[in-house]
C-alpha cells in the first residue's frame, strides 16, 4: 500500500515538475530575459547574465526534484566543473535531465543544441536568449562558434552520442566532439552519468516513472590534455583515437555502474 502511494505521489510530482519546467521557460522568455536585455550594456553582458539566471533556475529545479522525492543525486569532484577555462565538457546521455543537472553546476555553460529546439514554444526563447550554439548541419559555422566560446573561457557541454542512450544498446559516439577538440584546440572534461533505476531514457515518456526513486550519480573525472593527443599525428588519426578511447571508457563505466 505504501509503495503504491509513493509511486502515485512521485507520478503527480513528476507531472508538476515537467509542467513547471516548460511554463517556466516560457515565462522567463516573456519577462526576465527582455528585462536583462534592457539593462545590459552589450551582447556579451546580456548573454552572461542570461546564462547565470538559467544556471540558478536549473539549480532550483533540481532542488525541487529532490525535495519532492522524485530523485536523489550525488556529484563526485564537482569542483572540477567550477574552474571553467574553455573546455569541452563531454558526458554520456542516459536521461532527459542530464543537461539540466550539468548547467545547474556550471554558471557560464555554453551548449550545442539541436536546431529543432530553437522553434520550441516553451524552450526556444531560452536557448536563443542564452546564445547557445545551434547545430543546424553547418560544420564550419559550428566550429567558429565553438572557437569563440572557448576563447571567451566558456565550457561547452557536449553529448557525443548525439541523443539520449537507447536502453540495452551499446554506446556509440559520433566524432564531432573530437573534431572540435582537435581543431580549436581545447581540453576535454569527462563527466560520467548514471541513473538507477533507468528512467527518462530514449523512447520513454515522462510518466513512465520507475518503481522506486531515481538515484543520479555524476563523476567529474580528470581533465584530458588535448596536446597529449595531437603531437605530430594527422588530425584524422587524433579524432579517431579520442573517439574510440572515450567511447570505451564510458562503456566500461556505465556497464559496471
C-alpha positions in Angstrom: 0.0 0.0 0.0 2.8 2.4 1.0 4.7 1.5 -2.2 1.7 2.3 -4.4 1.1 5.6 -2.5 4.7 6.6 -3.0 4.5 5.7 -6.7 1.5 7.9 -7.3 3.0 10.7 -5.3 6.1 10.6 -7.5 4.0 10.4 -10.6 2.0 13.5 -9.7 5.1 15.5 -8.7 6.9 14.4 -11.9 4.0 15.8 -14.0 4.0 19.0 -12.0 7.8 19.3 -12.4 7.7 19.0 -16.2 4.8 21.5 -16.4 6.8 23.9 -14.2 9.9 23.5 -16.4 8.1 24.2 -19.6 6.0 27.1 -18.4 9.0 28.5 -16.5 10.9 28.6 -19.7 8.1 30.5 -21.4 7.7 32.9 -18.6 11.5 33.7 -18.5 11.4 34.4 -22.2 8.5 36.8 -21.8 9.7 38.6 -18.6 13.2 38.1 -17.2 15.2 37.8 -20.5 13.8 41.0 -22.0 14.5 42.9 -18.7 18.1 41.6 -18.8 18.4 42.8 -22.4 17.2 46.3 -21.4 19.7 46.7 -18.6 22.7 45.1 -20.3 25.3 47.4 -21.9 26.3 44.9 -24.6 25.6 41.5 -26.1 28.2 39.6 -24.0 26.9 41.1 -20.8 23.4 40.2 -21.7 24.3 36.6 -22.6 26.4 36.1 -19.4 23.6 37.4 -17.2 21.1 35.2 -19.0 23.2 32.1 -18.6 23.7 32.8 -14.9 19.9 33.1 -14.5 19.4 29.8 -16.3 22.0 28.2 -14.1 20.2 29.4 -11.0 16.8 28.3 -12.2 18.1 24.9 -13.1 19.6 24.6 -9.7 16.3 25.5 -8.1 14.6 22.9 -10.4 17.0 20.2 -9.3 16.3 21.1 -5.7 12.6 20.8 -6.3 13.1 17.3 -7.8 14.9 16.3 -4.7 12.6 17.7 -2.0 9.5 16.2 -3.7 11.1 12.8 -3.6 11.4 12.3 -7.4 15.1 11.6 -7.2 18.4 11.8 -5.2 21.7 12.9 -6.7 25.3 12.9 -5.8 28.2 14.5 -7.6 31.9 13.4 -7.1 34.6 16.1 -7.6 32.1 18.7 -8.5 34.7 21.5 -8.0 36.3 20.5 -11.4 33.3 22.0 -13.1 33.7 25.3 -11.4 37.1 26.1 -12.9 35.8 26.8 -16.4 38.5 27.9 -18.7 37.3 27.0 -22.2 36.9 23.2 -22.5 34.5 20.6 -23.9 32.5 19.0 -21.0 31.8 15.6 -22.5 29.2 13.3 -20.9 27.2 10.3 -21.7 23.4 10.9 -22.0 21.2 8.4 -20.2 18.3 10.7 -19.3 16.3 13.8 -20.3 17.6 15.6 -17.2 21.4 15.4 -17.9 21.8 18.8 -19.3 19.7 20.4 -16.6 22.0 18.9 -13.9 25.2 19.9 -15.7 24.1 23.5 -16.3 23.0 23.8 -12.7 26.6 23.1 -11.8 28.1 25.5 -14.4 27.4 29.2 -14.2 28.8 30.1 -17.6 28.0 26.9 -19.6 27.7 27.0 -23.3 25.7 24.3 -25.1 25.3 22.8 -28.5 21.6 22.3 -29.1 19.5 20.7 -31.9 18.1 23.2 -34.3 14.6 21.9 -33.6 14.8 23.3 -30.1 15.0 26.8 -31.4 11.5 26.7 -32.6 10.1 25.2 -29.4 7.1 27.2 -28.0 8.4 26.8 -24.4 12.1 26.5 -24.6 13.0 28.2 -27.9 13.2 31.6 -26.2 15.5 30.2 -23.5 18.1 28.8 -25.9 18.0 31.9 -28.1 18.4 34.3 -25.2 21.3 32.3 -23.8 23.1 32.4 -27.1 23.6 28.6 -27.2 25.2 27.1 -30.3 22.6 26.0 -32.9 23.6 22.7 -34.6 22.0 23.1 -38.0 24.3 20.9 -40.0 26.8 23.6 -40.9 30.1 22.3 -39.5 32.1 25.4 -40.4 29.7 27.7 -38.6 29.6 25.3 -35.6 33.3 25.3 -35.3 33.6 29.1 -35.5 31.0 29.4 -32.7 32.9 26.8 -30.6 36.2 28.6 -31.1 34.6 31.9 -30.0 33.1 30.3 -26.9 36.4 28.6 -25.9 38.4 31.8 -26.5 36.0 33.6 -24.1 36.6 31.0 -21.4 33.2 29.2 -21.7 32.9 25.5 -21.2 30.8 23.7 -23.8 28.5 20.9 -22.8 28.6 18.1 -25.4 26.9 14.7 -25.6 28.9 12.6 -28.1 26.0 10.2 -28.6 24.0 12.9 -30.3 20.9 11.8 -28.5 19.9 10.0 -25.3 21.1 6.5 -24.8 18.8 3.7 -26.1 18.4 1.3 -23.1 20.0 -2.1 -23.7 22.2 -0.9 -26.6 25.9 -0.2 -26.7 27.1 3.4 -26.6 28.1 4.8 -30.0 29.9 8.1 -30.1 29.9 10.5 -33.0 33.2 12.1 -33.9 32.0 15.7 -33.9 33.2 16.5 -30.4 36.7 15.1 -31.1 36.9 17.2 -34.3 36.1 20.3 -32.2 38.7 19.4 -29.6 41.4 18.8 -32.2 40.6 21.8 -34.4 40.0 24.5 -31.7 42.1 23.0 -29.9 40.8 22.6 -26.4 41.0 20.2 -23.5 38.2 17.7 -22.6 36.5 17.4 -19.2 34.8 14.0 -19.0 31.7 13.5 -16.9 30.1 10.1 -16.4 26.4 10.0 -15.5 24.3 7.1 -14.2 20.6 6.8 -13.3 19.3 3.9 -11.3 16.7 2.6 -11.9 16.9 3.7 -15.6 14.3 6.4 -16.4 13.6 9.2 -18.9 15.8 7.5 -21.5 15.3 7.5 -25.3 11.8 6.4 -26.1 10.5 6.7 -22.6 7.7 9.1 -21.7 7.8 11.4 -18.7 5.0 9.4 -17.0 6.8 6.1 -17.3 8.5 6.5 -14.0 10.4 3.7 -12.3 9.0 1.7 -9.3 11.5 3.5 -7.0 13.1 6.9 -6.6 15.7 7.7 -9.3 19.3 7.8 -8.0 21.6 10.0 -10.1 25.4 9.8 -9.8 27.9 12.2 -11.5 31.6 11.5 -11.7 33.6 14.6 -12.8 36.8 13.0 -13.9 40.3 14.1 -14.6 40.7 16.5 -17.5 42.2 15.3 -20.7 45.0 17.4 -22.2 44.4 17.6 -25.9 48.1 18.4 -26.6 49.0 14.9 -25.5 46.9 13.6 -28.3 47.8 16.0 -31.1 51.6 15.8 -31.2 52.6 15.2 -34.8 49.8 12.9 -35.7 47.3 13.6 -38.6 44.1 15.2 -37.3 42.0 12.3 -38.6 44.0 9.8 -36.5 43.7 12.0 -33.4 39.9 12.3 -33.9 39.5 8.5 -34.2 41.7 7.9 -31.2 39.9 10.3 -28.9 36.5 9.0 -30.0 37.5 5.4 -29.6 39.1 5.8 -26.2 36.3 7.8 -24.7 33.6 5.5 -26.1 35.4 2.5 -24.5 35.9 4.5 -21.2 32.2 5.4 -20.9 31.0 1.9 -22.0 33.1 0.4 -19.2 31.9 2.9 -16.6 28.3 2.5 -17.5 28.3 -1.2 -17.8 29.9 -1.6 -14.4 27.7 1.0 -12.7 
